[in-house]
Amino acid sequence: MTQKSAARRQPKQPAAPKHAARQARLSALHLVPESLGFALDGAAQAVGAVRYGTALPAALAAVNASSNAAHAAMSRGAVQDIAYRTLRRLATADWLVAKLVRKAPAAHVGNVLSCALTLLSDDADTAAYAPFTVVDQAVEAIGARREFAFAKGLVNAVLRNFLRERDALLNESRVDRVARWNYPAWWIDAVEHAWPDRWQDILESGNRQGPLTLRVNARRSTVAAYLETLRAHQIDAREAGVHAVRLATPTPVERIPGFADGVVSVQDAGAQLAAQWLGARDGMRVLDACAAPGGKTGHVLELADVDLVALESDASRAARIGENLARLGLKADVRIGDAGDPSQWHDGAAFDRILADVPCSASGIVRRHPDIRWLRRESDIAALAAEQRRILAALWPLVKPGGELLYVTCSIFPEEGELQAQWFGGAHEDAVRLDAPGQLVPVLAREAATAAAERPSATPLGQRTGSDTDHDGFFYARFQKR
Ligand SMILES: C[S@@+](CC[C@H](N)C(=O)[O-])C[C@H]1O[C@@H](n2cnc3c(N)ncnc32)[C@H](O)[C@@H]1O
């Protein structure tokens, strides 16, 4: 491949690149499981599966399941890290592949190239591997698959050519809007339309790795006491909300003091506002209408002794509610059913509080789930908005007079946020809209001061929300029934 021939090809868009035309079954892999080559091969398989519509956690589980248990244990962390990095920069990587390879390569070869190019695009201070190691191991990874061994020379040449012109190529890729921002074009347009003053920061923050935030179980400890515990374990952390503590460096949960015993749970600071704003008090009857895996259910139960029904439509996900509550030593009445059809599961008794954490695009949590942007379609947003309305309309009659419903989405699209709240208020004469956090958008550090000023300073319970702003994107609206 020559410079000239590379220049002849136009870069392509990422969602369904030609090199992902068909996902082939792979031959046996002969590589050392601790090697970067083994991890690149696994990450390439996971990225390939995401291109075909599989969610990244399921794709990674399938990759691990395809190795023997010992090999999977050795490579799991590196495979995951490379797959996450690549999906955050998939459009840039695909642009580079299209630019540097004359004829679209086989799907697996293209995916190995995308993973390797992502690692080589990292700045020196954040790069996980030395460039020569990445090139060498990508070639090894391709050579270790019998059916792709012919492409070793191609992979070697593409990666070396990239390194020779790295900065110029990366600069050139930024001219392409999709390659620059690493989201589908419709997503970029939607964020720009909704947030004309801060769309670039929102997109950029979605490409950073989210922090690890913990929720301190109010029945077991306090933020101040738990920070002391962390200090004693030499773990650097800071307060990030009323019950929230953020670790300076993400740490596996097995190494987090008290996690196994339910002293803390992993939960984003933005998600922790749900239980606070729901304001459930001892003795109340509460419905968590879309409950799995039970993150917010656990928080509500940590804050008050309530009679809580945890509803979930997906039986396999519902099982996780029980697992999470067991770790916390808490109990709920878990029911399987459609929140939009109470006749399936409702016993007729009304609720003082309903938490409606409805299914949504998850556009607010892309920094933790970089696959979401590539899995969603533009048409999903209208379909999800219709589903959210169906669920809200069905839940409202179950709220007691004087009771409250808290509507929550982890979305930054107004169609799933403020526009839904306005529709709900207009469609329900007996609904009074109360104070609530409204739309929280994930922001970069330099925007944090502005965002802190915009945030409400107190919850309805008079608690501080904390001045922290490094949270995922959420929307909150609260309604009281007259
Ligand atoms: C945003 S997640 C909930 C997260 C959960 N509240 C937490 O904090 O851990 C939405 C959940 O709603 C479930 N769901 C989707 N449609 C539903 C429906 N019609 N009725 C009940 N649950 C539904 C999904 O399976 C998913 O588990």
Ligand as a Chemical Component Dictionary entry (heavy atoms), coordinates in Angstrom:
data_LIG
# 
_chem_comp.id                   LIG 
_chem_comp.type                 NON-POLYMER 
_chem_comp.pdbx_formal_charge   0 
_chem_comp.three_letter_code    LIG 
# 
loop_
_chem_comp_atom.comp_id 
_chem_comp_atom.atom_id 
_chem_comp_atom.alt_atom_id 
_chem_comp_atom.type_symbol 
_chem_comp_atom.charge 
_chem_comp_atom.model_Cartn_x 
_chem_comp_atom.model_Cartn_y 
_chem_comp_atom.model_Cartn_z 
_chem_comp_atom.pdbx_ordinal 
LIG C1  C1  C 0  -33.077 2.721  33.511 1  
LIG S1  S1  S 1  -33.265 1.042  33.899 2  
LIG C2  C2  C 0  -33.608 1.086  35.620 3  
LIG C3  C3  C 0  -32.399 1.219  36.502 4  
LIG C4  C4  C 0  -32.748 1.018  37.962 5  
LIG N1  N1  N 0  -33.801 1.908  38.407 6  
LIG C5  C5  C 0  -31.528 1.212  38.849 7  
LIG O1  O1  O 0  -31.349 2.287  39.393 8  
LIG O2  O2  O -1 -30.774 0.255  39.009 9  
LIG C6  C6  C 0  -34.852 0.694  33.267 10 
LIG C7  C7  C 0  -35.363 -0.688 33.602 11 
LIG O3  O3  O 0  -36.721 -0.741 33.226 12 
LIG C8  C8  C 0  -37.008 -2.027 32.716 13 
LIG N2  N2  N 0  -38.214 -1.881 31.899 14 
LIG C9  C9  C 0  -38.309 -1.571 30.596 15 
LIG N3  N3  N 0  -39.588 -1.492 30.216 16 
LIG C10 C10 C 0  -40.336 -1.758 31.322 17 
LIG C11 C11 C 0  -41.717 -1.843 31.564 18 
LIG N4  N4  N 0  -42.601 -1.621 30.591 19 
LIG N5  N5  N 0  -42.133 -2.152 32.814 20 
LIG C12 C12 C 0  -41.238 -2.375 33.806 21 
LIG N6  N6  N 0  -39.902 -2.322 33.619 22 
LIG C13 C13 C 0  -39.458 -2.004 32.400 23 
LIG C14 C14 C 0  -35.757 -2.392 31.963 24 
LIG O4  O4  O 0  -35.652 -3.789 31.775 25 
LIG C15 C15 C 0  -34.676 -1.837 32.876 26 
LIG O5  O5  O 0  -34.255 -2.813 33.788 27 
# 
loop_
_chem_comp_bond.comp_id 
_chem_comp_bond.atom_id_1 
_chem_comp_bond.atom_id_2 
_chem_comp_bond.value_order 
_chem_comp_bond.pdbx_ordinal 
LIG C1  S1  SING 1  
LIG S1  C2  SING 2  
LIG S1  C6  SING 3  
LIG C2  C3  SING 4  
LIG C3  C4  SING 5  
LIG C4  N1  SING 6  
LIG C4  C5  SING 7  
LIG C5  O1  DOUB 8  
LIG C5  O2  SING 9  
LIG C6  C7  SING 10 
LIG C7  O3  SING 11 
LIG C7  C15 SING 12 
LIG O3  C8  SING 13 
LIG C8  N2  SING 14 
LIG C8  C14 SING 15 
LIG N2  C9  SING 16 
LIG N2  C13 SING 17 
LIG C9  N3  DOUB 18 
LIG N3  C10 SING 19 
LIG C10 C11 SING 20 
LIG C10 C13 DOUB 21 
LIG C11 N4  SING 22 
LIG C11 N5  DOUB 23 
LIG N5  C12 SING 24 
LIG C12 N6  DOUB 25 
LIG N6  C13 SING 26 
LIG C14 O4  SING 27 
LIG C14 C15 SING 28 
LIG C15 O5  SING 29 
# 
